[in-house]
């Protein structure tokens, strides 16, 4: 949906058309989730997001359903190989239909052999992210490898995109493979930045971003590496009780932690209100409603009828525009296109009220565990096979 304002005179909504797209294909014990966010506004961005979603989903379904028979994925290495190829197909589809640029996040949920757990394999480009809501452990982001949570981020920069960025080439600067284990009843959900950015405490105006002080930057040697700079910022120049204009000052990784906990808080408050565990649909609705309510004051500034219908002199127009900018800067939230999709993990047997659990007699995929080791912005993937029969590596 769109979080943008609606013109009070002509009824047009800023940012139209909505440039987000999504796809979800759920089977008995597995699912494919896709979210795409067209970069900037316009028909080409919308086309790019839809082309990427279609090309990606079409390739995955064709790979899984060979001859109308489900082709089991025996390892996560094969799963990631399929997902990475689907990214190539998505990019080619955009070029074929002359689309613009888009981010893309695709997740594959499938069961582990002889285990009640499932595995989620994710490939993403740009700032469309993936999260898991666990009944026992709360909310966690799975795609943290695609953005350095300890570095200040420009929310206007997606970090990567499919489509003709450089000639016919995409920008795969932050292309990331991620994996996590989940339990039946957990909810996997994907969001565009219109959702995730609106949980950042700096965007919501309850905190101030911590910036590198002049003193620290002057004290660092020219040949210091990124790790040393991060250590100085996180240790030498941080006052835990520091306030600015009555608001706490937060480092990037603190903002990330707060945003994830804020999502968890919204979900738990919904469950307390309904007195029952939320479904995937209800989780998406609760988070979207929270973002919609948060950004309401920003829309009201722009939807004020007194701003329109009058001819103003140049100086008066400049004064009015400055007033609008000031009011917008004080209002919480970020206006954007916002998309979220979710899937409740488990085996579905046809009863909507059933408890999701693994049928141990069913054939499931043998998986390979992928461990991601993150050190600053360096991602190392180590593949090792889980032998669940012998209980050894």
N, C-alpha and C positions, 0 to 999 in steps of 0.2 A: 504494500500500500504506500501511498504518498503522505509524508509528514509536512509537505509544503503548504503554503497559504493559498487561499482562494480569493481571487480579486472580487471585492464587494460590489463592483458595478457590472462587469461583463461575465462574472462567474467562472472565469478561467483559473485553473490551478497551475501555479508555478511549477516548472520542472516537468510538465507533461510532454511526452508520454512517460509512464513509469518504465524505467530502463532495467528493472530487475526481472529475473526469470528463475523458475525452480522446477524440479522434477523429482518424483518419488515413486519408486516401484517396490512394493512390499510383497514378498512371497511367504510361504509357510514358516520358514525359519531364517529368512535372510531379507536384506533390503538394500537398495541403492538410493542414496540421497544426493541431490545436486542443487547447488545455488549459484547463480551468476549475477553479477552487478555491473551493468553497463557503465563505462567510465564517461563522466560528463553527462550532458543532456542530449536529447534529440533522437530521431528515428534510427540513425545508424547505431547508436549505443544500445537501443532497444533490440534492434535486429541482431547485433553481436551477441547479446546475452541469450536470446532465444536460439540462435544458431549453435552456440556453444553447448547449451543444455540439450538440444535435440541430438547433435552429433555425438556427444558424450554418452547419453543414455542409449541411443540406438546401437552404438558399437558394443557397449557392455552387454545389452540384452542379446545381441547376435552372438557374442562370444560365449555367453552362458547357456543359451538355448540353441544348441547346434542340432538340427534335425528334430526340433520340438522336444528334445530330451535335455534335461538339465545336466550340463557338463560340470562336474564337481571340480572345485579349485583345491588342489591337493596341498598347496603351500602358500604362505603369504607372499613369497617371492613372485609366484605366478600372479597373485592378486594385484600386487603393485605393478607388475609388468603390464597387466591388462589396463589398470587405471592410468598409467603413464601414456600408453598408446591411445587411450580415449581422449587424453588431453591434446595429443597431436591431431586426432580426428576432429575434435572441437575447433581447433585453430584452422584446419583446412576448410571446414564448413563455413567459418566466418569469411575466409578469403573468397570462397566460391560464390557467396551471395553478396559480396562487397559490403560487409558489415564494418562496424567501428571497433572499439576496444572494450574488453570486459574482463572482470576478475572471474575466477571459477574455483569452486570447492566441491569435490566429489568424495563421498564416503560409501564404503562397502561394509555391511554388517553381516557376518556369517558365524556359524557355530564351530566350536572346537570339538574334535573327536574325543568321545568318552569323557566328556566334561560337561558340567552345567554352565560353564562360562561361554561367552561369545568373544569374538575379536572384531575390532573396528579398524579398517585400513582407510586412510585418508590421503588424498593428494590435493594440494591447493596452490593457487597462484593469485597473488594480490591480497586484499584485506578482508575477504570473506572467510569466516572462521568456523571452527567446529568445537562443540562442547558436549560434555556428558553430565547428566544429572543422576547421581546415585542415591538410592534411598538411604544407604548407610554412610556415605562419605561426602554428600553434597555435590556442588558444581565444580567441575574442573575444565580448563581449556585443553584441548588435545593438540591444537595447531600452534603452540608457542614457538616452535622452531622457525616459523615463517616470519617472525618479527622479534627483534631483540627487546625484551621487556625491561631491560636495564638502560635503554637508550631513549632519549626524547624522540617522539615520532610526530611527523607532520601529518595530521589527519586528512589533509587534502591530497596526500601522496599514497596511492594504493600499494606501492611497492613492487608491483608486477602486473602484467596484463597479457591476455591473448589478443590476437588481431594484428593488423599491420602497424606496429609501433615503429620499427626501423625498416622501412621498405615493406617487405612481406614477412619480416621476422617478428615474433612476439618478444616481450620483455619477461624473461624467466629468472630475474634476479632473486626472487624469494620463493621459487618453486620448491615445495617441501613435501616429503613423505612422512606421515605420522601414523602411529599405531597405539592402541590401548586395549586392555581387556575390560569387558563389561559383564554384568550379571543380568539374568532375567528380571525384568521390571525396571531396569535402568532406561533412561530416555536419552537418545542421541539427537542433538539438534544443531542445525547449521544456521548461521545468520549472515546477513550483509552488514556492512559497517554502519548502516542506518540504525541498527539495533545495538550492536556491541559498543559503538562509540558513545551512545547515550547512557551508558553505565559508568563511564569514566568520571571520577569525582571532579576533575578540572572542567570538563564539558558541562557537568551539571551544576557548576558554580558553588560547590561546597568545599572546595580546596583550591590551592594555588600551586602551580607547577614549580618544582625546584629547578633553578637554573644554575649553571656553573658560574661561580663568582670570579671576579677579575683577579682576586688574590690567588685563587687556586690555579687558574690558567697560567698566570705568570710564573708560578712556582714549579710548573711541570717542565722537565727537560724536553727539548725538541725531539729526541729520539725515543721517548717513552711510548710503549705500545698501548693498545686499546685496553688491555687488562689493567695496566697501571692507572690509566685515566679513570676507569670505572671504580677502582679501589679508592682513589682519592675522593671521587664524588660521593661514594657511598659511606666512607668512613670519616675522612678528615673534615668535611664541610657540611656535616649534617647535625642539626640540633633537633632531637625528637620532639621537643615542645615548641618548636619555632612556629610563630604565627605571622600572618601578613593580612592586614585589614580584618583581623578577627577570624581568619580562616587558616586551617592547618596547611603547612607547606609539605608537599609530597614528592618523593622521587618517582621516576617512571615505574619501577617494579612495585612500589607501594600502591600506585594508582591501579596497576593491573590486578593486584591482590584484592583491592577494594571493589573493583568492578565485578570480579567473579563472585565475591561474597554478597554484593548487592543483588546480583541475579538470584543467588540462593535465597536471600531474604525475601524477595518478591514471591518466589515459588512457595516458600514455607508460609508466608502470610496468606496466600491464596488457599493453601491446604487447611490452615487454621479456620479460615472463613467458611469453607465448604465442609470441614470436618471429615475429609476423605482424601486419599492420595490422588494427586492430579494425573490425568492422562497426558499423552503427548499433545493432543489438541488443546487441552486446557493450559498446559505449560506455555505453548506458543501464544495463546490468547492472553495469558496473564502478563507475559513479558512485553507483548505488543501494546497492550492497554497501558502499561506503566510508561512506556516511551511516548505514547500518544498524549497522555496526561502531562508528562514532563514538559513537552514542547508546546503545550497549548498557549502559554503566555507569549512565546515568540510569534506564533501565528496571529494572535490578537493584535500585536503591534502593527503587523503588516496589513491586517484586514480592517483597520480602522477606516470607516467611510469618510472621515474628515480629511484624509490624506488625498482624496481623489475628487475629481469633478470641478476643481477650481484652477483657474489660470493664475500662476504666480510669476512674479518677476524673478530674474536670475538670482538675486541675493536672497530673496525669500525662499526660493527652491533649495538653495545651498543650505540655508539655516534649517529647513525642514528635514533635508537628508541627513544632516549632522545629528539632529534630534533622534531620527530613526536608528542611526548607527549606534548611538549611545544606549538607547533603550534595548536594542537587540543584544549588545555586548553584556548587558546586565541580566538578560533573561537566560534561564537555564536551557540546556539541550542544544541539539544540532538538527536542523531541518534537512531531510534527505529522503530518498526512497528506502523503505524498510521492509525486509523480507525475512521470515523465519519459518523453518519446517522442522518437524520432529518425528521420531519413530521410537516406539516402545519395544525394547528388546525382548525376544521370546519366541516360542513356537506356537503358532496359531492353529487351532483345530476346529474353528468354525463357531465357537461360542464367544460372544463379545464380553461376557462376564467372567471368563475363565482366568485363572492365575497362570501367567506365562511361566513355563518351565520346559526343560529339555526332556524329550522322550529318549531315554537311553538306548532304545532298540533301533532308533532311526539311524540311517547312515549319515554321517556328517563329514566335513572336510578335515583332513590332516593339516595342521598348520605349522608354519615356521615362525618362530618368534623374531620380531624385529625390535632391536633395542636402539633407541636414539640417544646419543650422548651429545649434549649441548654444552659448548664452552664459548661464552659470548655469542658470536654469530656463526661459529663453526659447527656443522652438523656432521656427525660420523654415524653411519649405519652399519651395525654388525649383525649378520644373519647367523642364527644358530637354530638347529632343528629340535623341536620338542618331541621326545619319544614318550608318549603317555602310557604305553604298555609297560615299559621297563622302568619308568620313573627316573630316567637319567638323561643327561645332555648328549 
